[in-house]
Amino acid sequence: MKDVRDALMVGRNTDGKLVNRPISPFMLGSAYKPQMSSMTSIMHRITGVALGLGTLLLTLWLVCAASGDNAFSIIQAFLASWLGLLILFGFTAALFYHFCNGIRHLAWDAGKGFELPVMHNTGRLVIAATIILTVAFWAAGLYFW
Amino acid sequence: MNDMNSDPTIHIRRSHLGRARGLGAAKSGLHHWWAQRVTAVALMPLSLYFVISVLMLSGASRAAMAGFMSEPWNAVLYLCLIAALFYHLALGLQTVIEDYVHNDAVRMGSLLVVKGVIVFCALASAVSVLKLAL
């Protein structure tokens, strides 16, 4: 061990034996079964990163709209294509999941909802709300379009 | 850093305080945490507004979109959305990179690239909204 920081990565287990501390994302490894807490948590991150990629599309949409009729017609045609619609569908599903689960995180920050049965119920509620909001959005979208 | 397969040992004889000193609170963690929550709360109404605006603008012509943005409230709400969204995105991606990228050089490089791209996209979006609005 060469570095002082490496020493910080070593701890003792309950038997007093020296072990390497697990490095994130250890909760997805062999030590834990998939469960509501870890799965909704990692989905929050995955949808967050996906929404980050989606903001590139938002930027492109606004820049094309500001650039001129030609550029705007190209981006609108792409968004209306099957690939564009698929990306937009994923974007809305990720947005509604991150929105609903984000409210769950803010409730935890306020110290509410930590009890296991409550946490399981709010997790199921987030998944149900994501499906309902996504379907409602696309029903409204197809109606207005 | 650590070779996870080798037997863990500590060769450096230092006290726990000595090891922790200089590696503890970065003096800026609370601001990061708080800014992430503030932007999250701001994004609750703003993202709902965004979703509704996208529904209203689906299949719209460029003239209709310029007409939409020329309403001052819409332009201001879009600028608020861009500020909160890209700030929240920068904070979130920073957390993800710091958690999963363990190589110092790669971590520093990816953080700089991600933040640079985010600033660029935020400015491009804001300027586009202003150009449509004015």
Interface residues (C-beta under 8 A of the other chain):
Chain A: M1 D3 V4 R5 D6 A7 L8 M9 V10 L18 V19 N20 I23 S24 P25 R45 G48 V49 L51 G52 T55 L56 L58 T59 L62 V63 A65 A66 G68 D69 F72 S73 Q76 A80 T92 L95 F99 G102 I103 H105 L106 D109 F137 A140 G141 F144 W145
Chain B: M1 N2 M4 D7 P8 T9 I10 H11 I12 R14 R19 A20 L23 R37 A40 V41 L43 M44 S47 V51 L55 M56 S58 G59 R62 M65 A66 L85 F86 L89 G92 L93 V96 D99 Y100 H102 C121 A124 S125 V127 S128 V129 K131 L132
